[in-house]
Amino acid sequence: MPSDIEIAQATPTAPIADVAAGLGIPTAALEPYGWSKAKVSLDYLASLPENPSARLVLVTAISPTPPGEGKTTTSVGLADGLRAIGVRAMVCLREPSLGPVFGLKGGAAGGGKAQVVPMEDINLHFTGDFSAIGLANNLLAALIDNHVHHGNALGIDVRRIAWKRVVDLNDRALREITVGLGGPGNGYPRQDGFDIVVASEIMAIFCLADSLDDLRDRLGRIVIGYTRDRLPVRARDLDADGAMTVLLRDALAPNLVQTLEGTPAFVHGGPFANIAHGSNSVLATRSAMRLADYVVTEAGFGADLGAEKFVDITCRSSGLRPSASVIVATVRALKFHGGQTLDRLTEEDLGALRRGIDNLARHVGNVRDLFGIPCVVGLNRFDTDTPAELELLTRCGSEIGVDVVLATHWADGGAGAVDLARAVVRLADQPSAMSFVYPDDAPLWDKATAVATRVYGASEVTADAKVRARLVELEEEGYGHFPVCIAKTQYSFSTNPALRGAPSGHALNIREVRLAAGAGFVVLVCGDVMTMPGLPAHPASERITLVDGRVVGLF
């Protein structure tokens, strides 16, 4: 079968103005970026009436594995499947970061016949949103050092500057650096570092803001560091919030594209779920729910990360409430969680599959029983899946009280997700009441403990005295009501990526605390997770090139 990019390049698509017209969006409300993508006016979107019958469907997954599960592919296929059964549907996705595009994964716009297009543009520079976010972040960094250089009227303690620079690439050499070398003309030397753009607080703010005014207010609340008297210094103290908002003004409008089957899609914002909150922009999702009756959105990585943060951070902040959820799994991924080696995942192994289903069962329990969202398992089917494996998985699904629906959207597009679409519609019509993992007024330590023990299966949370003291300081500064955003490996319920399946009794160790005052949460960095990833020995960039003017190797 052709590669993903070859399928995308060979499939004719409608002009984006026609896609918009199908949603009732007038041409005057579009800012086209060529003929295949456009931003939709914020003023127009704000003028749309609420759609009280709209249903939000959250797509999440089991714990990720090296073979991949196809969560984005399933999100796209499900939206196409909903349209195939006559439902007015849209899909809302995150924008891919260039870090994984050039690093480990390659492209991230779906796969096979379930893709959003133009996939080359979406995977690369797209409409420049990430560039704008990076520039706004680095403008603030430059203003901090400039303020110190010109007298430091605010009394910023250069040892307590918390704001880092960012770049949208995996570059481990930039994790810890020293700036200001070279004499007085270059400022004051200090320790600094880079994060990847998706880990920037500005990315989180961008995805949680509901208007330009809210965006500026949140940007102004960013705490960049402290004075020698331990008083917080905010971005608005540096008069940075206005210029940062200007840089982000155009980017805040959602990006309209389409699937290979013409289903409208908003692709907007892109925080990772292992180091940030992992969902596309609230503006895009809310707008889609005014334009369609069913909106499919995706939360990053497994349900322990993306879905938990969608519930406890995004839903808490925005008021969004999913009516149903799809937990994506594959037979080969479950066998990996059951202990099978990568080179034997295509072989039938009912024992490994049965053991691996423990991972699925915990995610189902979290989504259905802890978060209170009705769910179905969307099995992304492969040709190597055997009848005995499929029968076992279906039977085990019945044992844990969840339907397992086979889907072939990668090969068949929307037609291969019709059964999944019908299952989602049935679920979404059921009464449900989403619930948070912890209350707003719980102490920050108790919030971390609730996620660790109730979601991850851990027995305890550990941290050194410095981390514990910092959490107390944040509560004293008035941030105790914030939700927590736990940054940890995506590959395991624990902080050890090698612990597959559903480990229990482990400890969640918090090694660092970061305040995201503008975004409205506290980041707890755990284990060995990095907010600036590195490249593998053979990065995906080695396969990406131009052949006769066309991009190849993007997946």
Secondary structure, DSSP 8 states (H G I E B T S, - for coil): ---HHHHHHHS----HHHHHHHTT--GGGEEESSSS-EEE-HHHHHHS---TT-EEEEEEESS--TT---HHHHHHHHHHHHHHTT--EEEEE----HHHHHTTS---SEETTEEEESHHHHHTTTTSHHHHHHHHHHHHHHHHHHHHHTT-TT-EEEEEE---EEESS--GGGSSEEES-SSGGG---EEE-EEEGGGSHHHHHHHH--SHHHHHHHHHT-EEEEETT--EEEGGGGT-HHHHHHHHTTTTS-EEEEETT--EEEE-----TTTS--B--HHHHHHHHHH-SEEEEEBSSSIIIIIHHIIIIIIHHH----SEEEEEE-HHHHHHHTT--GGGTTS--HHHHHHHHHHHHHHHHIIIIIS---EEEEEE--TT--HHHHHHHHHHHHHTT--EEEE-HHHHGGGGGHHHHHHHHHHHTS------SS-TTS-HHHHHHHIIIIIS--SEEEE-HHHHHHHHHHHHTT-TTS-EEEE--SS-SSS-TT--S---S-EEEEEEEEEETTTTEEEEEETT--SS----SS-GGGG-EEETTEEE---
